[in-house]
Amino acid sequence: MKGTLVALDELKGRRVAALMVDGRLEDLLADPSDDRPAPGAIYRGSVDRQMKGQGGVFLNLPEGQKAFLRQSKGLAPGQVLLVQVTGWAEPGKAVPVTTKVLFKSRYAIVTPDAPGLNISRSIRDDDERERLLEIAHEEMDGSEFGLILRSVCLGADSDEIGEDIASMRAMAEQVLADAQGAPELLIDAPDAHLSAWRDWPQPDQLDDAPGSFERTGVLDALDRLASGRISGGSMSVEPTRALVAVDVNTGGDTSPAAGLKANMAAARDLPRQLRLLGLGGQVVVDFAPMPKKDRRQLEQTLRAAFKSDPVDTSLAGWTPLGNYELQRKRERAPTDTGLFE
């Protein structure tokens, strides 16, 4: 089908959301399979000990869990802090957190540590910005918190935006008033369905009835993803404990241009595959053999592909052995492919 489709379903008791664009699976969100702290969750924690040489401290979270805060100046053991999880940690490792907590919804982000009323720069119409500023001033009157109105506010109903701001402001006030005490989870991370509503654009079609994945072709798209097929060859994406290894092959094509053809297809599809698989951290790509003179063209394709990807990614470049490295934020849980079998 043409246009955008969001399908919401449950597989093996876990919520899963899929975004299809013109019949192609573009994004996937799934509830994690364990109870590790998830990005967006807000905790009350206590300082455990400083890590000299690493520029941070370990924090105690509830149920014996540990977090790592990249900040140490002015902190003492036992000190209570409000922190927000910023990314996923490997099993057995401390969870990365920040003290700059945000309260994020579909239209509004309340920022207690950054005062001021701001509107997304992608909204350029002066009349629309004036309308949104009036809503922001009305709903944030008397508050010292900051506010960011997101790009989705463009043309949205004023009452819906106002209700969203009021809800996030009330949540922020409630959490900050509960800053003292033993380690505790104060705000849980959003589940897959809530994250899809909050972060994905309004779709042309929504299917949230049971069995939507089968009706809309999401399960078939996941089967194609697992096959690793790309134009002119194949791409295997394999996570390890240290890094994500990506291997590109030309298959049976032995022509002189086969390597560049497969590599270009892999570069264009790599952001989507990493996004669907929920993979981040260090990524090492072993591209198919090709002349060094073609590297610049491949790098341009990689930069263009990752430019529109919502997950922060830093392209590091080529290694002495001819592999390509990149660093990607761990903001999602790795997708449990067994969920779809």
RODO-2510 file (C-alpha; in nm, 4 decimals, decimal comma):
residues 341
     n   res          X          Y          Z
     1     m     0,0000     0,0000     0,0000
     2     k     0,1058     0,3594    -0,0565
     3     g     0,1490     0,6031     0,2309
     4     t     0,2296     0,5429     0,5963
     5     l     0,0817     0,2749     0,8170
     6     v     0,1278     0,2152     1,1891
     7     a     0,0419    -0,1315     1,3171
     8     l     0,0121    -0,1987     1,6913
     9     d     0,0021    -0,5566     1,8106
    10     e     0,1060    -0,7930     2,0883
    11     l     0,3411    -1,0861     2,0302
    12     k     0,4085    -1,3401     2,3042
    13     g     0,2593    -1,1051     2,5611
    14     r     0,4740    -0,8042     2,4662
    15     r     0,3644    -0,4869     2,2915
    16     v     0,5158    -0,4209     1,9499
    17     a     0,4702    -0,1275     1,7103
    18     a     0,5633    -0,1204     1,3404
    19     l     0,5870     0,1688     1,0952
    20     m     0,5365     0,0842     0,7274
    21     v     0,6069     0,3373     0,4512
    22     d     0,4815     0,2460     0,1024
    23     g     0,4699    -0,1187     0,2057
    24     r     0,8265    -0,1244     0,3451
    25     l     0,9027    -0,1752     0,7132
    26     e     1,0832     0,1422     0,8274
    27     d     1,0756     0,1264     1,2076
    28     l     0,9993    -0,1192     1,4821
    29     l     0,9535    -0,0825     1,8586
    30     a     0,9133    -0,3724     2,1001
    31     d     0,8853    -0,3946     2,4770
    32     p     1,2082    -0,5381     2,6258
    33     s     1,2248    -0,8974     2,7351
    34     d     1,3710    -0,8181     3,0789
    35     d     1,3327    -0,5621     3,3556
    36     r     1,6497    -0,3609     3,2915
    37     p     1,6010     0,0167     3,3276
    38     a     1,4885     0,1566     2,9921
    39     p     1,5705     0,4947     2,8345
    40     g     1,3329     0,7642     2,9565
    41     a     1,2717     0,6122     3,2994
    42     i     1,3254     0,8505     3,5927
    43     y     1,4721     0,7228     3,9180
    44     r     1,5592     0,8537     4,2576
    45     g     1,9067     0,7163     4,3216
    46     s     2,1895     0,7573     4,5698
    47     v     2,5594     0,8060     4,5076
    48     d     2,7544     0,4862     4,5701
    49     r     3,1191     0,5617     4,4915
    50     q     3,3312     0,7716     4,2620
    51     m     3,5232     0,6170     3,9745
    52     k     3,8517     0,8024     3,9577
    53     g     3,9894     0,8222     3,6076
    54     q     3,6473     0,7644     3,4499
    55     g     3,5000     1,1050     3,5371
    56     g     3,1854     0,9727     3,6990
    57     v     3,0153     0,7958     3,9872
    58     f     2,8171     0,4793     4,0388
    59     l     2,4632     0,5233     4,1704
    60     n     2,2403     0,2849     4,3603
    61     l     1,9009     0,2227     4,1997
    62     p     1,6174     0,0104     4,3433
    63     e     1,6418    -0,3700     4,3503
    64     g     2,0219    -0,3631     4,3617
    65     q     2,0635    -0,2141     4,0146
    66     k     2,3546     0,0168     3,9375
    67     a     2,3758     0,3305     3,7231
    68     f     2,6704     0,5334     3,5988
    69     l     2,6571     0,9132     3,5991
    70     r     2,9280     1,0903     3,3996
    71     q     2,9707     1,3577     3,6633
    72     s     3,1591     1,3560     3,9914
    73     k     3,2275     1,7133     4,1013
    74     g     3,0355     1,8096     4,4139
    75     l     2,8891     1,4630     4,4721
    76     a     2,9327     1,2682     4,7939
    77     p     2,8503     0,9053     4,8869
    78     g     2,4900     0,8709     4,9975
    79     q     2,3742     1,1872     4,8220
    80     v     2,0261     1,1527     4,6679
    81     l     1,9778     1,2471     4,3028
    82     l     1,6994     1,2438     4,0465
    83     v     1,8298     1,0822     3,7288
    84     q     1,6937     0,9734     3,3918
    85     v     1,8114     0,6736     3,1914
    86     t     1,9722     0,7829     2,8630
    87     g     2,0504     0,4516     2,6938
    88     w     2,0603     0,0733     2,7146
    89     a     2,3400    -0,1050     2,8948
    90     e     2,4775    -0,4493     2,8193
    91     p     2,3771    -0,7155     3,0741
    92     g     2,5931    -0,6831     3,3840
    93     k     2,6939    -0,3227     3,3105
    94     a     2,5791    -0,0044     3,4826
    95     v     2,2948     0,1920     3,3245
    96     p     2,3911     0,5341     3,1789
    97     v     2,1953     0,8203     3,3381
    98     t     2,1830     1,1993     3,3481
    99     t     2,0637     1,4499     3,6080
   100     k     1,9050     1,6661     3,3361
   101     v     1,5624     1,5025     3,3408
   102     l     1,3104     1,5685     3,0636
   103     f     0,9350     1,5088     3,0602
   104     k     0,8537     1,4252     2,7009
   105     s     0,5210     1,3700     2,5293
   106     r     0,3915     1,3939     2,1735
   107     y     0,3630     1,7718     2,1586
   108     a     0,5644     1,9033     2,4513
   109     i     0,8906     1,8504     2,6391
   110     v     0,9139     2,0088     2,9835
   111     t     1,2737     2,0889     3,0830
   112     p     1,3100     2,1709     3,4563
   113     d     1,6829     2,2481     3,4236
   114     a     1,6534     2,4687     3,1120
   115     p     1,4083     2,7593     3,1581
   116     g     1,2543     2,9365     2,8625
   117     l     0,9794     2,8698     2,6078
   118     n     1,1013     2,7302     2,2775
   119     i     0,9397     2,6149     1,9541
   120     s     1,0874     2,3660     1,7095
   121     r     1,2945     2,5444     1,4457
   122     s     1,1263     2,3364     1,1761
   123     i     0,8089     2,5437     1,2370
   124     r     0,8847     2,8615     1,0415
   125     d     0,5446     3,0187     0,9856
   126     d     0,5286     3,3344     1,2007
   127     d     0,1549     3,3105     1,2656
   128     e     0,1869     2,9482     1,3734
   129     r     0,4783     3,0260     1,6038
   130     e     0,2773     3,3101     1,7593
   131     r    -0,0193     3,0757     1,8177
   132     l     0,2026     2,8164     1,9835
   133     l     0,3756     3,0764     2,1999
   134     e     0,0383     3,1945     2,3294
   135     i    -0,0510     2,8370     2,4267
   136     a     0,2882     2,7897     2,5919
   137     h     0,2638     3,1114     2,7949
   138     e    -0,0867     3,0238     2,9102
   139     e    -0,0053     2,6694     3,0213
   140     m     0,3363     2,7465     3,1749
   141     d     0,2295     3,0645     3,3565
   142     g     0,3863     3,0763     3,7022
   143     s     0,6292     2,7921     3,6372
   144     e     1,0081     2,8184     3,6363
   145     f     1,0363     2,5121     3,4129
   146     g     1,1342     2,5355     3,0492
   147     l     0,9274     2,4074     2,7584
   148     i     0,9953     2,2843     2,4056
   149     l     0,7076     2,2509     2,1605
   150     r     0,7887     1,9811     1,9071
   151     s     0,7511     1,9969     1,5281
   152     v     0,4336     1,7849     1,5390
   153     c     0,2580     2,0887     1,6931
   154     l     0,2390     2,2423     1,3450
   155     g    -0,1336     2,2634     1,2639
   156     a    -0,2315     2,0544     1,5662
   157     d    -0,5406     2,1300     1,7733
   158     s    -0,4741     2,3997     2,0356
   159     d    -0,6672     2,2172     2,3082
   160     e    -0,4688     1,8967     2,2527
   161     i    -0,1397     2,0854     2,2734
   162     g    -0,2528     2,2667     2,5886
   163     e    -0,3596     1,9428     2,7561
   164     d    -0,0279     1,7826     2,6679
   165     i     0,1707     2,0713     2,8159
   166     a    -0,0398     2,0721     3,1334
   167     s     0,0056     1,6971     3,1750
   168     m     0,3852     1,7143     3,1390
   169     r     0,4064     2,0154     3,3722
   170     a     0,2040     1,8380     3,6403
   171     m     0,4185     1,5262     3,6068
   172     a     0,7378     1,7311     3,6384
   173     e     0,6097     1,9116     3,9474
   174     q     0,5074     1,5849     4,1090
   175     v     0,8418     1,4138     4,0441
   176     l     1,0586     1,7048     4,1555
   177     a     0,8572     1,7322     4,4767
   178     d     0,9486     1,3703     4,5521
   179     a     1,3266     1,4124     4,5311
   180     q     1,4175     1,2746     4,8767
   181     g     1,4118     0,9193     5,0001
   182     a     1,5421     0,5740     4,9198
   183     p     1,6182     0,4667     4,5603
   184     e     1,2914     0,4292     4,3726
   185     l     1,1472     0,4204     4,0208
   186     l     0,9404     0,7399     3,9878
   187     i     0,8407     0,7375     3,6194
   188     d     0,8621     0,4236     3,4077
   189     a     0,9809     0,4331     3,0478
   190     p     0,7071     0,4363     2,7802
   191     d     0,6072     0,1048     2,6285
   192     a     0,6270     0,0379     2,2545
   193     h     0,2751     0,1613     2,1742
   194     l     0,3160     0,4827     2,3730
   195     s     0,6572     0,5472     2,2158
   196     a     0,5075     0,5068     1,8689
   197     w     0,2308     0,7596     1,9476
   198     r     0,4832     0,9997     2,1004
   199     d     0,7622     0,9871     1,8421
   200     w     0,6216     0,8759     1,5068
   201     p     0,4384     1,1127     1,2690
   202     q     0,0633     1,0876     1,2228
   203     p     0,0113     0,7927     0,9840
   204     d    -0,2264     0,7706     0,6920
   205     q    -0,3626     0,4500     0,8407
   206     l    -0,3629     0,2987     1,1906
   207     d    -0,4339    -0,0679     1,2647
   208     d    -0,4338    -0,1413     1,6377
   209     a    -0,6613    -0,4453     1,6442
   210     p    -0,5243    -0,7889     1,7370
   211     g    -0,3614    -0,9598     1,4402
   212     s    -0,2633    -0,6341     1,2717
   213     f     0,0905    -0,7557     1,1949
   214     e    -0,0394    -1,0440     0,9864
   215     r    -0,3000    -0,8313     0,8066
   216     t    -0,0605    -0,5499     0,7196
   217     g     0,2358    -0,7608     0,6088
   218     v     0,4630    -0,6760     0,9029
   219     l     0,5443    -1,0422     0,9702
   220     d     0,6419    -1,0945     0,6062
   221     a     0,8641    -0,7850     0,6236
   222     l     1,0385    -0,9254     0,9308
   223     d     1,1062    -1,2494     0,7437
   224     r     1,2670    -1,0493     0,4617
   225     l     1,4765    -0,8581     0,7150
   226     a     1,6065    -1,1829     0,8632
   227     s     1,7128    -1,3050     0,5180
   228     g     1,9651    -1,0211     0,4830
   229     r     1,8999    -0,9818     0,1109
   230     i     2,0019    -0,6550    -0,0535
   231     s     2,0334    -0,5472    -0,4152
   232     g     2,3335    -0,7237    -0,5651
   233     g     2,4152    -0,9431    -0,2643
   234     s     2,3519    -0,9910     0,1055
   235     m     2,4256    -0,8188     0,4363
   236     s     2,4623    -1,0013     0,7667
   237     v     2,4234    -0,7996     1,0885
   238     e     2,5438    -0,9866     1,3972
   239     p     2,5606    -0,8310     1,7469
   240     t     2,8360    -0,9466     1,9826
   241     r     2,9113    -0,8376     2,3389
   242     a     3,1839    -0,5972     2,2204
   243     l     3,0422    -0,4637     1,8927
   244     v     2,8017    -0,5126     1,6041
   245     a     2,9641    -0,6908     1,3099
   246     v     2,8253    -0,6280     0,9609
   247     d     2,9391    -0,8393     0,6668
   248     v     2,8531    -0,7492     0,3063
   249     n     2,8820    -1,0097     0,0287
   250     t     2,8202    -1,0034    -0,3440
   251     g     2,6813    -1,3547    -0,3631
   252     g     2,7277    -1,5216    -0,6999
   253     d     2,8045    -1,1995    -0,8871
   254     t     3,1751    -1,1916    -0,9784
   255     s     3,1705    -0,8923    -1,2151
   256     p     3,4156    -0,6040    -1,1518
   257     a     3,1329    -0,3741    -1,0414
   258     a     2,9712    -0,6286    -0,8067
   259     g     3,1490    -0,5073    -0,4925
   260     l     3,0526    -0,1423    -0,5316
   261     k     2,6933    -0,2341    -0,6235
   262     a     2,6456    -0,4491    -0,3126
   263     n     2,8226    -0,1967    -0,0892
   264     m     2,6087     0,0925    -0,2079
   265     a     2,2913    -0,1071    -0,1440
   266     a     2,4191    -0,2037     0,2023
   267     a     2,5068     0,1581     0,2866
   268     r     2,1584     0,2780     0,1949
   269     d     1,9886     0,0049     0,4002
   270     l     2,2222    -0,0094     0,7013
   271     p     2,0478     0,2617     0,9100
   272     r     1,7109     0,0915     0,8631
   273     q     1,8437    -0,2516     0,9586
   274     l     2,0215    -0,1224     1,2690
   275     r     1,7044     0,0652     1,3644
   276     l     1,4785    -0,2377     1,3182
   277     l     1,7172    -0,4616     1,5123
   278     g     1,7559    -0,2029     1,7900
   279     l     2,1353    -0,2173     1,7686
   280     g     2,3829     0,0466     1,8801
   281     g     2,7294     0,0936     2,0230
   282     q     3,0353     0,0280     1,8097
   283     v     2,9521    -0,1003     1,4612
   284     v     3,2191    -0,2454     1,2303
   285     v     3,1294    -0,3012     0,8635
   286     d     3,3285    -0,5407     0,6458
   287     f     3,2274    -0,4205     0,3002
   288     a     3,2688    -0,6368    -0,0089
   289     p     3,6023    -0,5942    -0,1913
   290     m     3,6157    -0,2859    -0,4142
   291     p     3,8795    -0,0409    -0,5431
   292     k     3,9939     0,2256    -0,2946
   293     k     3,8977     0,4951    -0,5428
   294     d     3,5303     0,4061    -0,4828
   295     r     3,5475     0,4716    -0,1074
   296     r     3,4553     0,8392    -0,1359
   297     q     3,1352     0,7561    -0,3246
   298     l     3,0467     0,4958    -0,0614
   299     e     3,1140     0,7417     0,2229
   300     q     2,8820     0,9995     0,0638
   301     t     2,6073     0,7375     0,0436
   302     l     2,6594     0,6432     0,4098
   303     r     2,6422     1,0055     0,5247
   304     a     2,3238     1,0661     0,3260
   305     a     2,1633     0,7479     0,4641
   306     f     2,2373     0,8279     0,8302
   307     k     2,1468     1,1958     0,7980
   308     s     1,7738     1,1167     0,8085
   309     d     1,8064     0,8448     1,0734
   310     p     1,6574     0,9462     1,4130
   311     v     1,9262     0,7659     1,6172
   312     d     2,2453     0,9658     1,6769
   313     t     2,5297     0,8054     1,4819
   314     s     2,8918     0,9127     1,4400
   315     l     3,0728     0,7916     1,1279
   316     a     3,4340     0,7265     1,2344
   317     g     3,5828     0,6123     0,9033
   318     w     3,8074     0,3383     0,7691
   319     t     4,0347     0,1165     0,9754
   320     p     4,3844     0,0090     0,8641
   321     l     4,2382    -0,3315     0,7741
   322     g     3,9821    -0,1751     0,5404
   323     n     3,6733    -0,2033     0,7613
   324     y     3,4412     0,0909     0,8272
   325     e     3,3579     0,1953     1,1835
   326     l     3,0716     0,3950     1,3276
   327     q     2,9398     0,4664     1,6766
   328     r     2,5668     0,4603     1,7416
   329     k     2,3698     0,5604     2,0504
   330     r     2,2175     0,2694     2,2435
   331     e     1,8731     0,4210     2,2824
   332     r     1,6735     0,1058     2,2102
   333     a     1,6660    -0,2458     2,3388
   334     p     1,8056    -0,5016     2,0938
   335     t     1,5148    -0,6602     1,9112
   336     d     1,4470    -1,0140     2,0253
   337     t     1,4091    -1,1858     1,6880
   338     g     1,2665    -1,4915     1,8615
   339     l     0,9599    -1,2782     1,9340
   340     f     0,8531    -1,3101     1,5707
   341     e     0,9132    -1,6817     1,5153
***
